[in-house]
Amino acid sequence: MGLEKYRAQLDDLDSQMLELFQKRMEIVRDIAEYKRLHNAAVLDKSRERRILMRIYNEAKEHMGRPSVALFRTIIEQSKAYQRELMPGHGKIAKRIEETLQNTPQIFPEAATVACMGVEGAYAQIACDRMFKVANIMYFRNFAGVFQAVQEGLCDYGLLPIDNTTSGTVDSVYDQMKKYDFHIVRSIRQQVSHVLLTNDGVKLEDIKEIFSHEQAFKQCGKYLKNLKDVQLTVSDSTATGAQIVAQSGRRDAAAIGARECASLYGLKALPENIQNTDYNYTRFICISRKPEIYPGANKISLFVVLPNKPGALYNVISKFAALDLNLTKLESRPTPGRDFEYSFYLDFDAQVISPGIPQLFDELENEAEEVVFLGNYSEF
């Protein structure tokens, strides 16, 4: 029998499977209506286990595992369909509903904002893009920004969390679990580094460079070409520029934004010394209370999963079933546990989209902890 005949047989079987799948989903729809009327949860883990065990036992020899894999996908699609038909009723869904009712229609133009560093820091540049008028409070570290927001000393805080060159800003993620905050907006800020010196300093004179550790990572290729130069980490790129200006040293330099040259009376030597011109830092704007503004299309979550096989897969499969794009999956060590990890997830969606409230319900039932960090716009 030729290849085309085999393919014709497969096409015929596929049509039969499609018809049976659609009949199954019609029954799933009826089940969703029953659960909605009786306020029952979409997830029934014991029922899933019984189904998969039956499929494994009924499958022919050597077909158990692929058959179970197929039915896992069918079950996830069935739950995704149920989610679209049922309202969310968990803690997260209810809090989101309250937040949507209480959030103003327009993001504020003016605010008091906490940032790390001093004038000329990239956080300040991003802040001035986000707000038309901003009263900026500066702090020496990221913990200070989180604390200022949590204690109500300011309206918002601005924090860098990712860079296209150096990756995740670990020190920010490590602070997240310690504070109560909500993400209300984010912004991508282009980062173009220059070498800053006091007037008259030549490149060959430089023996020490001050900057933030992220800037050193982003300029690694350029720095490799410098001989016998000490790299000293400062609180921020702008703080490094301030140190050089105040010292008056003729053997020191800083790496930072060109704006720092005019701010601190410095001279810019080589410009655009970062590894790549496509160098962007993503900043999140955090608040003490939750706010979800119209047009919000990105969601962030913090999830603690049980330490058992398939736990992360079970979460990711739910996003795949709803055709959601996971844009970030960041694992962080869980304090007090040996080699166990918590996860931060970003994905493209709106909290009002079909299936999203029910997704939160399922995560609350399956995970050890789920924290809704925000639904916001990024620009």
Disulfide bonds with the S-S distance in Angstrom:
none
